[in-house]
Amino acid sequence: MVDTAALRARFRSETGADPEGFWYGPGRVNLIGEHTDYNDGFVLPFALSQRAVVAASRRDDGQLVMSSLELDDRQHIALADLRPGTGGWSGYLAGVAWALQQAGHRVGGATLVLSSDVPLGAGLSSSAAIECAVVAAFVDLYGLDIAPMERARFAQRAENDYVGAPTGLLDQAASTLCSEGEGLFMDCRSLRTTPVPLDFASQSLELLVLDTKTPHSHVDGEYGARRASCEEAARILGLTSLRDVEDLSAALERLGDETLRRRVRHVITENERVVQTLELARSRRLEDLGPVLDASHASMRDDYEITVPTVDLAARTARAAGALGARMTGGGFGGCIIALVRLGAAEAVARAVERAFADAGHGPPEWFVATPSAGAGRLTG
């Protein structure tokens, strides 16, 4: 949990005053729906209790003064000097001010002190958490009238156009629009969203999130290759996107390349699994979600080819240790798995994976039990 007292103390040491407020943006985990977003498909993420928090106040000198508690670093830049391509941690904050300015919103300077407990490099959207916290801060500090989905778009633009990371909207939408105890079903074509009840505890369940601590290798090139193969398959099939495939068997017959067939099969069946998960959640049958998670992992491993040995070992071991189902979550090539377990069993399953990793010569994973939490906003109290 972020220590707001430490944030306040750092803010006071830099400015001599208390901040006007504290704003947060949560990390997110994708329950199901991987690599469906850029195919106009369906996703079902939820926000985590782990979050980025900024202590913030307005400035009248046109400057952005940004500090990171964890990095013990301080950066400053004039609003007039903001330019896309700024790297480093401060780009995720400055990019928000730039995106708002580019859209014509009247924003002034700000002092921003950041702290975050969203794990870095784990595929849990630590960058989106920062961006969404800063969007929330600027909206309140400068009285901006911006709807939630548009807030997510500004956060995405900060990451895409200012920082230069080609992410979809899923991360920022989850960090902004989610509600406590619920997931967010999103149609990535229409951007329509629907809250989905995810009360695991009331159904005697827990969702374990386990970070394999596997470095992401060649993710950008592999991600681009997967996306290009989907676009090529859609072109051959004469479709706008793979979302429009109506008969999977007929589509596979028309594709001569085996790799393209596997990629299409993953996308279409993953969309079906998202819809199936939505139905299970609405009917309070989350206990039946295990096989759906397993099928998603198998599809990512065999058809989309985005898992790695440590991730496969973690999912396999979790099932053997009693998990009802397990799958990789996130873009792939490392990162986290999620495992659906009986209430109170998360630690035993995590310890089993830890032992399996030690036996295989891997470093210890990190883990926690996920709690579906509220989207970005202002802290009270």
C-alpha positions as a Markdown table, in Angstrom:
| # | Residue | x | y | z |
|---|---|---|---|---|
| 1 | Met | 0.0 | 0.0 | 0.0 |
| 2 | Val | 1.3 | 3.5 | -0.9 |
| 3 | Asp | 2.3 | 5.5 | 2.1 |
| 4 | Thr | 0.5 | 8.8 | 1.7 |
| 5 | Ala | 2.2 | 10.1 | 4.9 |
| 6 | Ala | 5.5 | 9.7 | 3.2 |
| 7 | Leu | 4.2 | 11.4 | 0.0 |
| 8 | Arg | 2.9 | 14.3 | 2.1 |
| 9 | Ala | 6.3 | 14.6 | 3.8 |
| 10 | Arg | 8.1 | 14.6 | 0.5 |
| 11 | Phe | 5.7 | 17.2 | -0.9 |
| 12 | Arg | 6.2 | 19.5 | 2.1 |
| 13 | Ser | 10.0 | 19.1 | 1.9 |
| 14 | Glu | 9.9 | 20.3 | -1.7 |
| 15 | Thr | 7.3 | 23.0 | -1.5 |
| 16 | Gly | 6.9 | 24.0 | 2.2 |
| 17 | Ala | 3.1 | 23.3 | 2.0 |
| 18 | Asp | 0.7 | 20.4 | 1.9 |
| 19 | Pro | -0.6 | 19.2 | -1.5 |
| 20 | Glu | -4.1 | 20.2 | -2.6 |
| 21 | Gly | -4.9 | 16.5 | -2.7 |
| 22 | Phe | -4.0 | 12.9 | -3.5 |
| 23 | Trp | -5.1 | 11.1 | -6.7 |
| 24 | Tyr | -4.7 | 7.4 | -7.6 |
| 25 | Gly | -4.8 | 5.2 | -10.6 |
| 26 | Pro | -4.9 | 1.4 | -10.1 |
| 27 | Gly | -3.0 | -1.3 | -11.9 |
| 28 | Arg | -5.0 | -3.9 | -13.7 |
| 29 | Val | -5.1 | -7.6 | -14.4 |
| 30 | Asn | -6.9 | -9.1 | -17.5 |
| 31 | Leu | -9.1 | -11.9 | -16.4 |
| 32 | Ile | -9.4 | -13.1 | -20.0 |
| 33 | Gly | -9.1 | -11.7 | -23.5 |
| 34 | Glu | -5.5 | -11.6 | -24.7 |
| 35 | His | -4.6 | -10.1 | -28.1 |
| 36 | Thr | -8.2 | -9.6 | -28.9 |
| 37 | Asp | -8.2 | -5.8 | -28.4 |
| 38 | Tyr | -6.4 | -4.9 | -31.7 |
| 39 | Asn | -8.7 | -7.3 | -33.5 |
| 40 | Asp | -11.8 | -5.3 | -32.5 |
| 41 | Gly | -12.7 | -8.1 | -30.0 |
| 42 | Phe | -13.7 | -8.5 | -26.4 |
| 43 | Val | -11.7 | -8.1 | -23.1 |
| 44 | Leu | -12.5 | -8.5 | -19.4 |
| 45 | Pro | -10.0 | -6.8 | -17.1 |
| 46 | Phe | -10.4 | -5.5 | -13.6 |
| 47 | Ala | -8.6 | -2.9 | -11.5 |
| 48 | Leu | -6.3 | -4.0 | -8.7 |
| 49 | Ser | -5.9 | -2.6 | -5.2 |
| 50 | Gln | -2.2 | -1.9 | -6.1 |
| 51 | Arg | -2.1 | 1.7 | -7.3 |
| 52 | Ala | 0.0 | 4.7 | -8.3 |
| 53 | Val | -0.7 | 7.8 | -6.1 |
| 54 | Val | 0.3 | 11.4 | -6.9 |
| 55 | Ala | 0.3 | 14.2 | -4.4 |
| 56 | Ala | -0.4 | 17.3 | -6.4 |
| 57 | Ser | -0.9 | 21.1 | -6.4 |
| 58 | Arg | -1.3 | 23.8 | -9.0 |
| 59 | Arg | 1.6 | 26.1 | -9.9 |
| 60 | Asp | 1.3 | 29.6 | -11.5 |
| 61 | Asp | 4.8 | 29.6 | -13.2 |
| 62 | Gly | 3.9 | 27.2 | -16.0 |
| 63 | Gln | 6.3 | 24.5 | -14.7 |
| 64 | Leu | 5.8 | 20.8 | -14.1 |
| 65 | Val | 7.9 | 19.7 | -11.1 |
| 66 | Met | 7.8 | 15.9 | -10.8 |
| 67 | Ser | 9.3 | 13.7 | -8.1 |
| 68 | Ser | 9.3 | 9.9 | -7.6 |
| 69 | Leu | 9.4 | 8.6 | -4.1 |
| 70 | Glu | 10.7 | 5.2 | -5.1 |
| 71 | Leu | 13.4 | 6.4 | -7.5 |
| 72 | Asp | 14.3 | 9.4 | -5.3 |
| 73 | Asp | 14.5 | 11.5 | -8.4 |
| 74 | Arg | 13.2 | 15.0 | -9.3 |
| 75 | Gln | 12.5 | 16.4 | -12.8 |
| 76 | His | 11.1 | 19.7 | -14.0 |
| 77 | Ile | 10.1 | 21.1 | -17.4 |
| 78 | Ala | 8.1 | 24.1 | -18.6 |
| 79 | Leu | 4.7 | 23.3 | -20.1 |
| 80 | Ala | 5.8 | 25.3 | -23.2 |
| 81 | Asp | 8.7 | 22.9 | -23.7 |
| 82 | Leu | 6.8 | 19.6 | -23.6 |
| 83 | Arg | 7.8 | 17.6 | -26.7 |
| 84 | Pro | 6.9 | 13.9 | -27.6 |
| 85 | Gly | 9.6 | 11.4 | -27.2 |
| 86 | Thr | 10.6 | 12.3 | -23.7 |
| 87 | Gly | 11.8 | 9.1 | -22.0 |
| 88 | Gly | 12.1 | 8.0 | -18.4 |
| 89 | Trp | 9.6 | 7.8 | -15.6 |
| 90 | Ser | 8.6 | 11.5 | -15.8 |
| 91 | Gly | 7.4 | 11.1 | -19.4 |
| 92 | Tyr | 4.3 | 9.3 | -18.1 |
| 93 | Leu | 3.3 | 12.3 | -16.0 |
| 94 | Ala | 4.4 | 15.1 | -18.4 |
| 95 | Gly | 2.7 | 13.3 | -21.3 |
| 96 | Val | -0.7 | 13.7 | -19.7 |
| 97 | Ala | -0.2 | 17.5 | -19.5 |
| 98 | Trp | 0.9 | 17.5 | -23.1 |
| 99 | Ala | -2.1 | 15.4 | -24.3 |
| 100 | Leu | -4.5 | 17.7 | -22.5 |
| 101 | Gln | -2.9 | 20.8 | -23.9 |
| 102 | Gln | -3.0 | 19.3 | -27.4 |
| 103 | Ala | -6.7 | 18.9 | -27.1 |
| 104 | Gly | -7.2 | 22.5 | -26.1 |
| 105 | His | -7.8 | 22.1 | -22.4 |
| 106 | Arg | -6.5 | 24.9 | -20.3 |
| 107 | Val | -4.1 | 23.4 | -17.8 |
| 108 | Gly | -1.4 | 25.2 | -15.9 |
| 109 | Gly | 1.7 | 24.0 | -14.1 |
| 110 | Ala | 1.7 | 21.5 | -11.3 |
| 111 | Thr | 3.9 | 19.9 | -8.6 |
| 112 | Leu | 3.5 | 16.1 | -8.7 |
| 113 | Val | 5.0 | 13.7 | -6.2 |
| 114 | Leu | 4.6 | 10.1 | -7.2 |
| 115 | Ser | 4.6 | 6.8 | -5.4 |
| 116 | Ser | 3.4 | 3.4 | -6.7 |
| 117 | Asp | 3.1 | -0.2 | -5.5 |
| 118 | Val | 2.1 | -1.6 | -8.8 |
| 119 | Pro | 4.8 | -4.2 | -9.7 |
| 120 | Leu | 7.0 | -3.0 | -12.6 |
| 121 | Gly | 7.5 | -5.1 | -15.7 |
| 122 | Ala | 4.9 | -7.7 | -14.6 |
| 123 | Gly | 2.2 | -6.9 | -17.2 |
| 124 | Leu | 0.0 | -5.2 | -14.6 |
| 125 | Ser | -0.1 | -1.8 | -16.3 |
| 126 | Ser | 2.1 | 0.2 | -13.9 |
| 127 | Ser | 2.5 | 2.9 | -16.5 |
| 128 | Ala | -1.3 | 3.2 | -17.1 |
| 129 | Ala | -1.8 | 3.5 | -13.4 |
| 130 | Ile | 0.5 | 6.6 | -13.3 |
| 131 | Glu | -1.1 | 8.2 | -16.3 |
| 132 | Cys | -4.7 | 7.7 | -15.0 |
| 133 | Ala | -3.7 | 9.1 | -11.6 |
| 134 | Val | -2.3 | 12.2 | -13.2 |
| 135 | Val | -5.3 | 12.6 | -15.5 |
| 136 | Ala | -7.6 | 12.5 | -12.5 |
| 137 | Ala | -5.4 | 15.1 | -10.7 |
| 138 | Phe | -5.4 | 17.6 | -13.6 |
| 139 | Val | -9.2 | 17.2 | -14.1 |
| 140 | Asp | -9.8 | 18.1 | -10.5 |
| 141 | Leu | -7.1 | 20.8 | -10.1 |
| 142 | Tyr | -8.1 | 22.6 | -13.3 |
| 143 | Gly | -11.9 | 21.9 | -13.3 |
| 144 | Leu | -11.9 | 20.1 | -16.5 |
| 145 | Asp | -15.1 | 18.4 | -17.8 |
| 146 | Ile | -13.9 | 15.1 | -19.3 |
| 147 | Ala | -15.9 | 11.9 | -19.4 |
| 148 | Pro | -14.3 | 8.7 | -18.0 |
| 149 | Met | -13.6 | 7.0 | -21.4 |
| 150 | Glu | -12.1 | 10.3 | -22.7 |
| 151 | Arg | -9.9 | 10.4 | -19.6 |
| 152 | Ala | -8.7 | 6.9 | -20.6 |
| 153 | Arg | -8.0 | 8.1 | -24.1 |
| 154 | Phe | -5.9 | 11.0 | -22.8 |
| 155 | Ala | -3.9 | 8.6 | -20.7 |
| 156 | Gln | -3.4 | 6.3 | -23.7 |
| 157 | Arg | -2.3 | 9.3 | -25.9 |
| 158 | Ala | 0.3 | 10.2 | -23.3 |
| 159 | Glu | 1.7 | 6.7 | -23.5 |
| 160 | Asn | 1.4 | 6.3 | -27.3 |
| 161 | Asp | 2.3 | 9.7 | -28.6 |
| 162 | Tyr | 4.4 | 11.3 | -25.9 |
| 163 | Val | 6.3 | 8.3 | -24.4 |
| 164 | Gly | 6.2 | 6.3 | -27.6 |
| 165 | Ala | 4.8 | 3.0 | -26.3 |
| 166 | Pro | 2.2 | 1.4 | -28.7 |
| 167 | Thr | -0.4 | 0.2 | -26.2 |
| 168 | Gly | -4.1 | -0.3 | -26.8 |
| 169 | Leu | -6.8 | 1.3 | -24.7 |
| 170 | Leu | -7.5 | -1.7 | -22.5 |
| 171 | Asp | -5.1 | -0.7 | -19.7 |
| 172 | Gln | -6.2 | 2.9 | -19.4 |
| 173 | Ala | -9.9 | 2.0 | -19.7 |
| 174 | Ala | -9.6 | -0.6 | -16.9 |
| 175 | Ser | -7.6 | 1.8 | -14.7 |
| 176 | Thr | -10.2 | 4.5 | -15.2 |
| 177 | Leu | -13.6 | 2.9 | -15.5 |
| 178 | Cys | -13.6 | -0.1 | -13.2 |
| 179 | Ser | -15.6 | -0.3 | -10.0 |
| 180 | Glu | -15.0 | -2.0 | -6.7 |
| 181 | Gly | -15.9 | -5.7 | -6.8 |
| 182 | Glu | -16.4 | -5.7 | -10.6 |
| 183 | Gly | -14.6 | -6.4 | -13.8 |
| 184 | Leu | -15.1 | -4.4 | -17.0 |
| 185 | Phe | -16.4 | -6.2 | -20.2 |
| 186 | Met | -15.3 | -4.0 | -23.1 |
| 187 | Asp | -16.2 | -4.3 | -26.8 |
| 188 | Cys | -13.0 | -2.9 | -28.4 |
| 189 | Arg | -14.8 | -1.9 | -31.6 |
| 190 | Ser | -17.6 | 0.1 | -30.1 |
| 191 | Leu | -15.8 | 0.9 | -26.8 |
| 192 | Arg | -19.0 | 0.0 | -25.0 |
| 193 | Thr | -18.3 | -1.2 | -21.5 |
| 194 | Thr | -20.4 | -3.2 | -19.1 |
| 195 | Pro | -19.6 | -3.8 | -15.4 |
| 196 | Val | -19.3 | -7.5 | -14.4 |
| 197 | Pro | -19.7 | -8.8 | -10.9 |
| 198 | Leu | -16.5 | -10.5 | -9.7 |
| 199 | Asp | -17.1 | -11.3 | -6.0 |
| 200 | Phe | -14.7 | -14.2 | -5.7 |
| 201 | Ala | -14.8 | -14.4 | -1.9 |
| 202 | Ser | -18.6 | -14.8 | -1.7 |
| 203 | Gln | -18.2 | -17.8 | -4.0 |
| 204 | Ser | -15.4 | -19.2 | -1.7 |
| 205 | Leu | -12.8 | -18.5 | -4.3 |
| 206 | Glu | -9.6 | -16.4 | -4.7 |
| 207 | Leu | -7.7 | -15.2 | -7.7 |
| 208 | Leu | -4.0 | -15.6 | -7.3 |
| 209 | Val | -1.7 | -13.4 | -9.4 |
| 210 | Leu | 1.8 | -14.8 | -9.6 |
| 211 | Asp | 4.7 | -12.8 | -11.2 |
| 212 | Thr | 7.2 | -15.2 | -12.7 |
| 213 | Lys | 9.8 | -12.4 | -12.8 |
| 214 | Thr | 10.7 | -13.5 | -16.3 |
| 215 | Pro | 12.2 | -10.6 | -18.3 |
| 216 | His | 10.2 | -9.8 | -21.4 |
| 217 | Ser | 12.4 | -10.6 | -24.4 |
| 218 | His | 11.8 | -9.3 | -27.9 |
| 219 | Val | 8.3 | -8.3 | -26.9 |
| 220 | Asp | 8.0 | -5.4 | -29.3 |
| 221 | Gly | 9.0 | -7.4 | -32.4 |
| 222 | Glu | 6.9 | -10.4 | -31.4 |
| 223 | Tyr | 3.9 | -8.2 | -30.6 |
| 224 | Gly | 4.2 | -6.5 | -33.9 |
| 225 | Ala | 4.5 | -9.8 | -35.7 |
| 226 | Arg | 1.4 | -11.2 | -34.1 |
| 227 | Arg | -0.6 | -8.1 | -35.0 |
| 228 | Ala | 0.7 | -8.1 | -38.6 |
| 229 | Ser | -0.3 | -11.7 | -39.0 |
| 230 | Cys | -3.8 | -11.0 | -37.8 |
| 231 | Glu | -4.1 | -8.0 | -40.2 |
| 232 | Glu | -2.8 | -10.2 | -43.1 |
| 233 | Ala | -5.3 | -13.0 | -42.3 |
| 234 | Ala | -8.2 | -10.4 | -42.2 |
| 235 | Arg | -7.0 | -9.1 | -45.6 |
| 236 | Ile | -7.0 | -12.5 | -47.2 |
| 237 | Leu | -10.5 | -13.2 | -45.8 |
| 238 | Gly | -11.7 | -9.8 | -47.0 |
| 239 | Leu | -12.6 | -8.6 | -43.5 |
| 240 | Thr | -12.1 | -5.3 | -41.7 |
| 241 | Ser | -10.8 | -7.3 | -38.7 |
| 242 | Leu | -10.9 | -10.9 | -37.3 |
| 243 | Arg | -13.8 | -9.8 | -35.2 |
| 244 | Asp | -15.9 | -10.2 | -38.3 |
| 245 | Val | -15.2 | -14.0 | -38.8 |
| 246 | Glu | -18.5 | -15.7 | -38.6 |
| 247 | Asp | -17.5 | -19.3 | -39.5 |
| 248 | Leu | -14.2 | -20.3 | -38.0 |
| 249 | Ser | -13.9 | -23.6 | -39.9 |
| 250 | Ala | -14.6 | -21.9 | -43.2 |
| 251 | Ala | -12.1 | -19.2 | -42.5 |
| 252 | Leu | -9.4 | -21.7 | -41.6 |
| 253 | Glu | -10.0 | -23.6 | -44.8 |
| 254 | Arg | -9.4 | -20.4 | -46.8 |
| 255 | Leu | -6.1 | -19.7 | -45.2 |
| 256 | Gly | -3.2 | -21.6 | -46.7 |
| 257 | Asp | -0.6 | -20.7 | -44.1 |
| 258 | Glu | -0.6 | -22.8 | -40.9 |
| 259 | Thr | 0.7 | -20.0 | -38.8 |
| 260 | Leu | -2.1 | -17.7 | -39.9 |
| 261 | Arg | -4.6 | -20.5 | -39.1 |
| 262 | Arg | -3.3 | -20.8 | -35.6 |
| 263 | Arg | -3.3 | -17.0 | -35.0 |
| 264 | Val | -6.9 | -16.7 | -36.2 |
| 265 | Arg | -8.0 | -19.7 | -34.2 |
| 266 | His | -6.7 | -18.1 | -31.0 |
| 267 | Val | -8.4 | -14.8 | -31.6 |
| 268 | Ile | -11.8 | -16.2 | -32.4 |
| 269 | Thr | -11.8 | -18.8 | -29.6 |
| 270 | Glu | -10.5 | -16.2 | -27.1 |
| 271 | Asn | -13.4 | -13.9 | -27.9 |
| 272 | Glu | -15.7 | -16.8 | -27.3 |
| 273 | Arg | -14.0 | -17.4 | -23.9 |
| 274 | Val | -14.5 | -13.8 | -22.9 |
| 275 | Val | -18.3 | -14.1 | -23.6 |
| 276 | Gln | -18.4 | -17.4 | -21.7 |
| 277 | Thr | -16.6 | -15.8 | -18.8 |
| 278 | Leu | -19.1 | -12.9 | -18.8 |
| 279 | Glu | -22.0 | -15.4 | -18.7 |
| 280 | Leu | -20.4 | -17.3 | -15.8 |
| 281 | Ala | -19.8 | -14.2 | -13.8 |
| 282 | Arg | -23.3 | -12.9 | -14.3 |
| 283 | Ser | -24.8 | -16.3 | -13.2 |
| 284 | Arg | -22.5 | -16.4 | -10.2 |
| 285 | Arg | -20.8 | -19.6 | -11.4 |
| 286 | Leu | -17.1 | -18.4 | -11.2 |
| 287 | Glu | -16.2 | -21.9 | -9.9 |
| 288 | Asp | -16.8 | -23.1 | -13.5 |
| 289 | Leu | -14.2 | -20.7 | -14.8 |
| 290 | Gly | -11.2 | -23.0 | -14.4 |
| 291 | Pro | -11.5 | -24.9 | -17.7 |
| 292 | Val | -11.9 | -21.6 | -19.6 |
| 293 | Leu | -8.7 | -20.2 | -18.1 |
| 294 | Asp | -6.9 | -23.5 | -19.0 |
| 295 | Ala | -8.2 | -23.3 | -22.5 |
| 296 | Ser | -7.0 | -19.7 | -22.9 |
| 297 | His | -3.5 | -20.7 | -21.7 |
| 298 | Ala | -3.3 | -23.6 | -24.1 |
| 299 | Ser | -4.4 | -21.3 | -27.0 |
| 300 | Met | -1.8 | -18.7 | -26.1 |
| 301 | Arg | 0.8 | -21.4 | -25.8 |
| 302 | Asp | 0.0 | -23.5 | -28.9 |
| 303 | Asp | -1.8 | -21.2 | -31.4 |
| 304 | Tyr | -0.6 | -17.7 | -30.5 |
| 305 | Glu | 2.8 | -18.9 | -29.2 |
| 306 | Ile | 3.3 | -16.1 | -26.7 |
| 307 | Thr | 4.1 | -18.1 | -23.5 |
| 308 | Val | 7.6 | -19.0 | -22.3 |
| 309 | Pro | 8.8 | -22.0 | -20.2 |
| 310 | Thr | 8.6 | -20.3 | -16.8 |
| 311 | Val | 5.1 | -19.1 | -17.5 |
| 312 | Asp | 4.0 | -22.6 | -18.7 |
| 313 | Leu | 5.7 | -24.2 | -15.6 |
| 314 | Ala | 3.9 | -21.8 | -13.3 |
| 315 | Ala | 0.5 | -22.5 | -14.8 |
| 316 | Arg | 1.1 | -26.2 | -14.9 |
| 317 | Thr | 2.3 | -26.4 | -11.3 |
| 318 | Ala | -0.6 | -24.2 | -10.1 |
| 319 | Arg | -3.1 | -26.7 | -11.5 |
| 320 | Ala | -1.2 | -29.7 | -10.1 |
| 321 | Ala | -1.3 | -28.0 | -6.7 |
| 322 | Gly | -5.1 | -27.6 | -6.7 |
| 323 | Ala | -5.9 | -24.5 | -8.8 |
| 324 | Leu | -9.2 | -24.9 | -10.6 |
| 325 | Gly | -7.6 | -23.3 | -13.6 |
| 326 | Ala | -4.6 | -21.1 | -14.6 |
| 327 | Arg | -3.4 | -19.0 | -17.5 |
| 328 | Met | -0.9 | -16.4 | -18.5 |
| 329 | Thr | -2.2 | -12.9 | -18.3 |
| 330 | Gly | -0.9 | -9.9 | -20.3 |
| 331 | Gly | 0.8 | -9.6 | -23.6 |
| 332 | Gly | 3.1 | -12.6 | -23.2 |
| 333 | Phe | 6.7 | -13.6 | -23.3 |
| 334 | Gly | 7.0 | -13.4 | -19.5 |
| 335 | Gly | 5.1 | -11.7 | -16.8 |
| 336 | Cys | 2.3 | -13.1 | -14.7 |
| 337 | Ile | -0.1 | -16.0 | -14.5 |
| 338 | Ile | -3.5 | -15.9 | -12.7 |
| 339 | Ala | -4.9 | -19.0 | -11.0 |
| 340 | Leu | -8.4 | -19.5 | -9.7 |
| 341 | Val | -8.2 | -21.3 | -6.3 |
| 342 | Arg | -10.4 | -22.2 | -3.4 |
| 343 | Leu | -10.7 | -19.6 | -0.7 |
| 344 | Gly | -7.6 | -19.8 | 1.5 |
| 345 | Ala | -5.6 | -21.9 | -0.9 |
| 346 | Ala | -3.6 | -19.2 | -2.7 |
| 347 | Glu | -0.5 | -19.4 | -0.5 |
| 348 | Ala | -0.2 | -23.2 | -0.8 |
| 349 | Val | -0.5 | -22.9 | -4.6 |
| 350 | Ala | 2.1 | -20.1 | -4.7 |
| 351 | Arg | 4.5 | -22.0 | -2.5 |
| 352 | Ala | 4.2 | -25.0 | -4.9 |
| 353 | Val | 5.2 | -22.8 | -7.8 |
| 354 | Glu | 8.0 | -21.4 | -5.8 |
| 355 | Arg | 9.4 | -24.9 | -5.1 |
| 356 | Ala | 9.0 | -25.9 | -8.8 |
| 357 | Phe | 10.9 | -22.7 | -9.8 |
| 358 | Ala | 13.7 | -23.5 | -7.3 |
| 359 | Asp | 14.0 | -27.1 | -8.6 |
| 360 | Ala | 14.2 | -25.7 | -12.2 |
| 361 | Gly | 16.9 | -23.2 | -11.2 |
| 362 | His | 14.6 | -20.1 | -11.6 |
| 363 | Gly | 14.5 | -17.3 | -9.1 |
| 364 | Pro | 11.5 | -17.0 | -6.7 |
| 365 | Pro | 8.2 | -15.6 | -8.1 |
| 366 | Glu | 6.2 | -12.9 | -6.3 |
| 367 | Trp | 2.5 | -13.3 | -5.7 |
| 368 | Phe | -0.6 | -11.7 | -4.2 |
| 369 | Val | -4.4 | -12.3 | -4.1 |
| 370 | Ala | -6.2 | -9.9 | -6.4 |
| 371 | Thr | -9.0 | -7.8 | -5.2 |
| 372 | Pro | -11.3 | -6.2 | -7.9 |
| 373 | Ser | -11.0 | -2.5 | -7.0 |
| 374 | Ala | -12.2 | 1.0 | -8.0 |
| 375 | Gly | -10.9 | 3.0 | -11.0 |
| 376 | Ala | -8.9 | 6.2 | -10.8 |
| 377 | Gly | -10.0 | 9.0 | -8.6 |
| 378 | Arg | -9.3 | 11.2 | -5.6 |
| 379 | Leu | -8.3 | 9.8 | -2.2 |
| 380 | Thr | -10.4 | 11.1 | 0.7 |
| 381 | Gly | -9.5 | 11.4 | 4.3 |
